[in-house]
């Protein structure tokens, strides 16, 4: 699997899941793990009620640690996680 192509495709796609006002729950983490196993690279959108510009980085970092994944990109309230790191060419 070419992770570079998958990353570009994921950038243009709709978010795979949404982090809602309940925050980072065990159910949400299990759902993200299931999505990562299926798609390898996923996009997550955080709602305004849970995320702001100042705390979105810490939220994305916490989710990546809890799911044992890699944080690839944070843009606004949307971030991208991957099972494996992307190697720069």
C-alpha positions in Angstrom: 0.0 0.0 0.0 1.3 3.4 -1.0 0.7 5.5 2.1 1.7 8.8 0.3 -1.2 8.3 -2.3 -3.6 7.2 0.5 -2.7 10.4 2.5 -3.5 12.6 -0.5 -6.7 10.8 -1.1 -7.7 11.1 2.5 -7.0 14.9 2.5 -9.7 15.4 -0.1 -12.2 12.9 1.3 -14.9 13.5 3.9 -14.1 12.8 7.6 -14.5 9.1 8.6 -15.8 10.0 12.0 -16.7 13.0 14.2 -15.5 13.7 17.7 -18.7 15.0 19.5 -19.5 16.8 22.7 -19.1 13.6 24.8 -15.4 13.9 24.1 -12.8 11.1 24.0 -14.7 8.1 25.3 -13.7 4.4 25.3 -16.4 3.7 22.6 -14.9 6.5 20.4 -11.4 5.1 20.8 -12.6 1.6 19.9 -14.4 3.0 16.8 -11.2 4.8 15.7 -9.1 1.7 16.1 -11.7 -0.3 14.0 -11.6 2.4 11.3 -7.8 2.5 11.3 -7.6 -1.3 10.8 -10.1 -1.0 7.8 -8.8 2.2 6.1 -5.2 2.5 7.4 -5.4 6.3 7.2 -8.5 8.2 8.6 -9.7 11.7 8.9 -11.4 12.9 12.1 -13.4 16.1 12.6 -13.9 17.6 16.0 -17.0 19.7 16.7 -16.8 23.3 17.9 -18.2 22.3 21.3 -15.2 20.0 22.1 -12.3 21.6 20.2 -10.8 25.1 19.8 -7.8 26.3 17.9 -5.8 26.2 21.2 -6.6 22.6 22.2 -7.0 20.7 18.9 -3.4 19.7 18.9 -3.5 18.2 22.4 -6.8 16.3 21.5 -5.3 14.9 18.3 -2.1 13.9 20.1 -4.1 12.2 22.9 -6.2 10.2 20.4 -3.1 9.1 18.5 -1.5 7.9 21.7 -4.7 6.0 22.8 -5.0 4.3 19.5 -1.3 3.6 18.9 -1.4 5.5 15.7 0.6 8.4 14.1 -0.7 11.9 13.8 0.0 13.0 10.3 -1.7 16.4 9.9 -3.9 18.9 11.8 -5.8 21.5 9.8 -8.4 23.6 11.7 -10.6 21.2 13.6 -9.7 18.2 11.4 -6.8 15.8 11.9 -5.5 12.7 10.1 -4.3 9.5 11.8 -2.4 6.6 10.2 -1.4 3.1 11.3 2.2 3.6 10.0 4.3 6.8 9.6 4.6 8.2 6.1 8.1 8.2 4.7 9.2 11.4 2.9 10.7 10.8 -0.6 
